Amino acid sequence: MNLLHTTWHHLRRSPIQSLTALLVMIILFFLSSIFFYASSGFSSVLKFYETRPEITIFLKDGLDTATIETIQKELANFSGVREIRFISKEKALKIYQDQNKENPLLTEMVTSSLLPASFEVSVNDPLVLDQISTNFKNKSTQVDEIIFQKEIIDSLLKITATVRQWGIIGISVFALISFLLVFVIIGLKTTSRKDEIKISRLLGASRFYVIRPFVFEGTIYGLLGAFIGTILSSVLVYLNRTSINGFFQPTLFVSDSIIPLISLSLLNLSLGIVLGSIAAYFGSRRYIRF
């Protein structure tokens, strides 16, 4: 009870500094939460496209059923292959007609005999596509053409790695900024009460007893900042999730599940308590040398 009274006394005696510290924590956790949603969303988008790169193998005309089945089995033997779709000449014609149904002139003279059969291969690991392409390039008696967007796949892999790397760096920077700001503000508040602290120490108060209210004050900044910042960012994101998800179709950038919100809240509250208390402890201990 005495701790709460002393901490409240500290907060009330310097309201500008207290509000500044709280506002800084709110802004930091608001930005951190937005970054969390953005990172989660981009991870979902990247994961979606990572698992959907395809290679299309167009077959020579006149291949018998046994040869086609052999090619399909050979494709299935590659590790990381998720799905193999065989597009017959008849199915290729139907796809062509559906794609050009608004322009009858393009479909009148086209028959199934003019279109090649093909295999469309989807994989879980984009690196497998290069292996498949290399393997089937040499089978000129069976394969007519291979369409493999290698540059697009390579760019996708680079973007994925870059976003994940900068995500780790960004989170680390936010944590460091939070720590330093609370450290400085608590240090300033400690120096402004140096006469009061000297008197307490002369009366027999231990260093921990003197530091304790400042540590609790830092914990309050972290806890309230994390709570308010998380609520504000979550409300903003969830109110706009329909338009955000519409922009990133067909992927789900912002999940409708409440689990990410619960995870974010627990993470931010824990981080706020840890950052606020540790930064306040070192900030006050640094200036209390008597």
SULFENBEL-V464433 format. One record per residue. RES is the residue in one letter. SS is DSSP state (~ for helix, > for strand, _ for the rest). PHI is phi in whole degrees, 0 to 359 (999 if undefined). OMEGA is omega in whole degrees, -180 to 180 (999 if undefined). Layout:
RES/SS/PHI/OMEGA
RES/SS/PHI/OMEGA
//
This chain:
M/_/999/179
N/~/295/178
L/~/296/179
L/~/297/-180
H/~/296/-179
T/~/294/180
T/~/295/177
W/~/298/178
H/~/297/178
H/~/296/-179
L/~/295/-176
R/~/286/-177
R/~/286/178
S/_/227/-175
P/~/295/-179
I/~/296/179
Q/~/296/-179
S/~/295/179
L/~/294/178
T/~/296/179
A/~/298/-180
L/~/294/-180
L/~/297/179
V/~/298/179
M/~/294/179
I/~/297/-180
I/~/298/-179
L/~/297/-179
F/~/284/173
F/~/295/179
L/~/294/178
S/~/296/179
S/~/291/176
I/~/300/178
F/~/296/178
F/~/299/180
Y/~/296/180
A/~/295/180
S/~/296/179
S/~/296/-180
G/~/295/180
F/~/293/176
S/~/296/178
S/~/294/179
V/~/296/-179
L/~/294/178
K/~/295/179
F/~/299/-177
Y/~/281/176
E/~/297/-176
T/_/267/-177
R/_/237/174
P/_/292/-176
E/>/229/171
I/>/233/-179
T/>/248/-179
I/>/249/179
F/>/273/-174
L/>/265/174
K/_/291/176
D/_/290/174
G/_/88/179
L/_/287/180
D/_/280/-177
T/~/299/-179
A/~/298/180
T/~/294/179
I/~/297/179
E/~/295/178
T/~/296/178
I/~/298/-180
Q/~/296/178
K/~/295/179
E/~/296/177
L/~/295/-178
A/~/294/-179
N/_/284/177
F/_/287/178
S/_/288/179
G/_/92/178
V/>/283/-178
R/>/266/-176
E/>/207/176
I/>/237/-180
R/>/243/177
F/>/265/180
I/>/254/179
S/_/287/178
K/~/299/-179
E/~/295/180
K/~/291/177
A/~/298/178
L/~/295/-180
K/~/296/178
I/~/297/179
Y/~/297/180
Q/~/294/179
D/~/294/-179
Q/~/288/-176
N/_/239/-177
K/_/294/179
E/_/275/180
N/_/228/-176
P/~/302/-179
L/~/299/-179
L/~/280/-175
T/_/252/-174
E/_/297/-173
M/_/263/-177
V/_/263/176
T/_/240/-178
S/~/297/-179
S/~/292/-180
L/~/276/-176
L/_/256/-179
P/_/276/169
A/_/285/-176
S/>/204/171
F/>/246/173
E/>/250/-174
V/>/244/174
S/>/251/-176
V/>/229/175
N/_/272/180
D/_/243/-178
P/_/302/-180
L/~/294/-180
V/~/292/-178
L/~/300/179
D/~/295/178
Q/~/295/179
I/~/296/-179
S/~/299/-180
T/~/297/-177
N/~/293/-173
F/~/268/178
K/~/297/-176
N/_/277/-178
K/_/261/-175
S/_/291/179
T/_/282/-179
Q/_/247/-173
V/>/252/180
D/>/270/-177
E/>/201/176
I/>/236/176
I/>/255/-176
F/>/219/-178
Q/_/280/-174
K/~/296/-178
E/~/295/179
I/~/295/-180
I/~/295/179
D/~/298/178
S/~/297/179
L/~/297/179
L/~/295/179
K/~/294/179
I/~/297/180
T/~/302/-179
A/~/295/-178
T/~/295/-180
V/~/298/-179
R/~/293/179
Q/~/295/-180
W/~/292/176
G/~/296/178
I/~/296/180
I/~/297/-179
G/~/299/179
I/~/297/179
S/~/296/180
V/~/295/178
F/~/299/179
A/~/296/180
L/~/294/179
I/~/298/179
S/~/301/-179
F/~/298/-176
L/~/294/-179
L/~/294/178
V/~/294/178
F/~/303/-178
V/~/291/-177
I/~/295/178
I/~/294/176
G/~/298/178
L/~/295/179
K/~/292/178
T/~/291/-179
T/~/294/179
S/_/288/179
R/_/243/-175
K/~/296/179
D/~/293/178
E/~/297/-180
I/~/291/178
K/~/300/179
I/~/296/179
S/~/298/179
R/~/293/178
L/~/294/179
L/_/277/175
G/_/106/180
A/_/290/179
S/_/286/179
R/~/297/179
F/~/297/179
Y/~/297/-179
V/~/286/-177
I/~/285/-171
R/~/308/180
P/~/297/179
F/~/291/177
V/~/296/179
F/~/295/178
E/~/296/176
G/~/297/177
T/~/296/178
I/~/296/178
Y/~/302/-179
G/~/296/-177
L/~/293/-180
L/~/292/179
G/~/298/179
A/~/294/-178
F/~/295/-177
I/~/292/180
G/~/299/179
T/~/294/-180
I/~/297/-178
L/~/298/-179
S/~/293/-179
S/~/293/178
V/~/298/180
L/~/299/-178
V/~/292/-175
Y/~/287/175
L/~/290/-178
N/_/251/-174
R/~/294/-179
T/~/296/-180
S/~/290/179
I/~/294/180
N/~/295/177
G/~/296/-180
F/~/291/-176
F/_/261/177
Q/_/306/6
P/_/268/-180
T/_/275/178
L/_/259/-176
F/_/287/178
V/_/248/-178
S/_/288/176
D/_/277/-179
S/_/286/178
I/_/274/-177
I/~/299/177
P/~/301/179
L/~/294/179
I/~/296/179
S/~/298/179
L/~/297/-179
S/~/298/179
L/~/296/180
L/~/296/-178
N/~/293/179
L/~/296/179
S/~/295/180
L/~/295/179
G/~/297/179
I/~/296/-178
V/~/295/-179
L/~/296/-178
G/~/297/-176
S/~/289/-179
I/~/292/180
A/~/297/179
A/~/293/180
Y/~/298/-179
F/~/289/179
G/~/294/180
S/~/283/-180
R/~/294/-179
R/~/296/-174
Y/~/260/177
I/_/265/-177
R/_/246/-179
F/_/222/999
//
